[in-house]
Every structure is written in C-alpha cells, then in structure tokens.
C-alpha cells in the first residue's frame, strides 16, 4: 500500500540488528503493519460497497 518505505526499513533493520529482542520486536511490528494494511483495505471496500448500495441510502 503506501507504507512500502516503512516495510523496507523494518526489513533492513531486522537484517542489521544482532539483538534478539529488537529483532523479535521488529518482526512483530512488520506483521502488525501488514495486518493494519489488510484491515484498511477491507474497510475501504466495505465503505465503497455501502456507498454504492441504494438500499443503504
């Protein structure tokens, strides 16, 4: 989506860090970002469907 720069930054940081806790945090952060992007896409589709459904007007 629009967070490609953030995803690449997280992946780069995961590769560079040697600290286990930091690596685990960054991996979870990446998963959270993916989940949020999925939720946003689903809600945008839901909103679009409701706006174009005459029975919802």
BELMOTA-V117439 format. One line per field, one symbol per residue. burial: 1 if it has 24 or more other ideal C-beta (glycine too) atoms within 12 Angstrom, else 0. Layout:
burial->???
//
This chain:
burial->000000000100000000000000010001001000000000000000000000000
//
